[in-house]
Amino acid sequence: MPNDLDVPVFRLAEAGFRIENVEADTAIVYMLDSDLRIIYCNKAWDQFASRNGGTGLDRRTILGMPVLDVVAEPLKAFYKDAFSLAKERGQPWEHDYECSSPSAFRLFHMRVLPLADSYLLVENSLRFERPHGPERPVMLADSALYVSKDGMLTICSHCRRTRRTGTTTAPVWDWVPAYLVEPPGSVSHGLCRNCHAYFYPSAAAIFDLFRLQPDGSELRVGKATSYTGAVFDIEMLASRVPAKYVIRDRATGQRHVINLERLEKSALPDLL
């Protein structure tokens, strides 16, 4: 236990919490001061860090550290805005996020509770955990496919998929669990298209949806913020009006025609 718990104990008591109960909680709980510095973490923080290779992230080491220093760069703006919103409104802020291991899909729920004097109490509880399924096919580690010429590996900060090299226009992200255990070199953190749309919806990619008419013209029937969402919407539309449909990426202009009579997941171009 850290030696100086006076402030955390006082702030917890003000909010109706006992330090003994927070220490025994299986949820990962930490407290931030008004400058978003970590001033307390419960025992579950250390337990999670130990189980998941969080070297140098035990609570004795990170006390006094700005919380955004332990957040991947692509997500700093999101969490900075979220913490500021909770402080300004004086109301809890909640959010679900993925924190999967190589073998299991894990969904966590974050709850940010405003305390007095702009302090925050942050609770992270496990919603559910299950083995990875067929929606996340395993790809083998292949440096030629995933490591750039300068030795850099890019992993999504949220879903932890690995980006293929040489796919700048329409990046392809694969599930390569071996790289989560032992990356081959330097790691850069990015956000795949789906995760970017989840965290930053106002800046999400736009996919326009069209139905091909008998005369060859295209009738616009909707839009989506991810390729997966576009395919789902088209499947719903096709249940009422079977036809050929077009998905067009508004940013890149890429156009893909889908014939629903022979629609197969394996035949769909993977733009994610």
N, C-alpha and C positions, 0 to 999 in steps of 0.2 A: 504493500500500500504506500502511496506517496505520503510524505510526512505532513505537508501542509494541506489539510482538508477543511480548514476553517471556512473559507468562502463557499466551496461546494456544499458543505453540510448546511450552512446558513441558507443558501439559495434553495436547496432542496426542501428544507423545513418550511420556508416561506410558502412553497408551493404545495405543501402537504405530504411530502415524501420523506421517508426515513432512509438514511444512508445504508443501513443494514439490508433493507429490502432491495434497494437498487443494486447493491453488490451481489445479492443472491439471484437477481433476475437473469434468466437465460437470454434475454434480448441484449443486444449490444447498445449500451447507453453511454453517452458522453455529454459534457457540458462545455459551452462556449461563452467566453466573456463578450463584452460589447464590441471588441475588435476582432471577433471571430477566432480567437486563440483557444486552443484546447486546454482547459484547466482541470478536467476530471474525466476519467474513463473507468467503467466498472470492470469487474473481473472477466466478464464475457468478452470484452475487447481483446484481452491477452489470449484467451482460449481460442478465439477465432483466428487471430494472427498466427498463433503457434500451429494450428491445424492446416493453415493455408499458405505457409511459407512466407509470412510477413516479417522477414528479417529486418531488424532495426525499427520495428513499429510497435514494440511493447509500450505500455502506458507510461513507464518511467522515462522512456526516451522521448516520447512525443509531447509530454506536458509543456505548455508554453508555446507550442508550434502553431502557426496559423493553419486552420483546418484545410484551407484551400491548397496548402502545400502538399497534402496527401491525396489530393484529387487530381485525376488525369487532366491534362491541359484542355482537351476538347469539352470537358464538362464543368470547368471552373466557372464560366459565365452563368451557366444554368443554376448551380448551387449558390453562387453569390447572390443572384437575384432572388432565389427562394428564401435564403436566410434573411435577406433585407426585407422581403415581403412579410415574413412572420413577425419581424420586429416592428415594422411600421404599422401593421394592422392589429398587432397584439392578439392574433388568433392563431390556432394551430395550423400548420401546413403539412400535407400528407402526400406521399408519392410512392409508387411501386417501382422497383428496379431489379434487374437481373444481376446476380453475382454467382455465376455457375463455376463448378469445379470441372476438371477434365472428365469425370465420370457421371456427374449429376447436374441436372437443371435445377437451379435454386432461384426462387423469387422472394425478394425481401420487401418489407413495407417500412418506409421511413416516416416517422412522426416527429415534427419539430414543435416543441412547446415553448412559447415565449415566457420568460421569467421577468422579474423586476429589473430595472436599470439596463434593459436591452440585452440581458443574458438569455441564452437559449439552452434548452435540454433536448437532446436528439436521441430518439429511440429507434433502433433498427431490429425488427422482428422477422423471423422466417415465416413466410406465408405457406410455402410448400416446397418439397424437394422430391425429385423423382429421377430415375435414370434417363439419360438422353434417349430420345426415340428416333423413328425414321425421318422425322422432319430435320434432323441434324446429322446427315451422313458423315461418317468419319473419313477424312482425307489423310493420307500418309505425309509425313514430313518430307519435303522435297525442296532443297535449297534453290534449285534451278527455277522452280515455280514461284517461290515465295520470298526469297532473299534478294534484295537489290544489289546492283553492282558495287555499291559502297558498303555492303554488309549489313544493311538495315532490314529488319522485319517489322511490318506494320500490323498491329492487332487492334481490333475495335475495343474502345474503352468500356463498352457496355456488354455486348453479347460475347466478346472475346474471340470472334472469328478472325481469321488471318486473311489479309488482302494479297491477291495475286499480283505479281509485278507485271508491268507493261499493260495495265488496263486502266489508263487514266480517264478515258472518255466514259466508259461504263464499267466501273470497278467491280470485280468479282471477289466475294469474300467467302472463304471456306472454313469449316470446322476442322481444325488440326490440333487435337488435344495434346499431342506430343510437344508442341511448342509452348504450351502452358506449363508443362513440367520442366522442360529444359530448352529454352530458346537457343538458336545456334549462334547468336551474336547480339548486337545492339537491337533494342526494341523501341519503336516509335508507336505512340498511341494515336489512333484516329477514331472516326465514327463511320460505320457503314451507313448506307442510305436509309435503311429502315430505322436504325437507332437515332440517326440525325433527325428524322421526321418525328420521332417520339419525343425527343428532348427539346427540339426547336421547331415546332409545327409551323410557326409563322414564316420560317425560312425553308420549309420543306420543298422538295422537288415536286413538280406538278406533272401528272400524266393525264393527258386528254384522251377520252374514250369516244370512238366513233363506230357507227354501224355502216357497213358497206351496203349501198343501195343497188338494186338490179342494174341501173344505168352506169354503175361504177363510181358514183359520187359518194361522199362520206357525210353521214348525218351525226352531228355531235350529240352524245347521249349522257355525258357526265365527265367527271374528273376524279382523280385520286392522288394521294400524297406518297404512295409507294407502289412499286410494280406489283407486289403481292396483293395489295388492296385493289389495284386495277383489275387483276385477273379475277379476284373474288366478285367484284361488282359486275364484270362481264358475265360470269357464270350465272349470276342472279338475273341479269337482263335476258340472257339466252334461254332461261327457263320459260320466259314468256314469248320471246321473239327469236327463234333459232336463226342464226345468220353468221356471216363472217364479220368479225369485229377488228378494229384497229386500235392499238395502244401507241400513242406518240408522246415521247419525252419532250416537254415544252422547252427545256433548257438546251438539249443537244440536238433536237430534231429527229432523233432516232424513231423509226416507225416499224411496228411489228404487227403483222396480220395473223389473227388466230381463227382457225376454222373449228367451231365448237363440235362438229360432227366427229372430229378426230383429235379432240383436245386431250393431251396427256401431259402430266406434270413434267415428265422427262423430256418432252419435246419443246417446252417453253424456254425461250432465251432467258438466261439468268443474269439479270442486271443488278442484282443486289450486292 
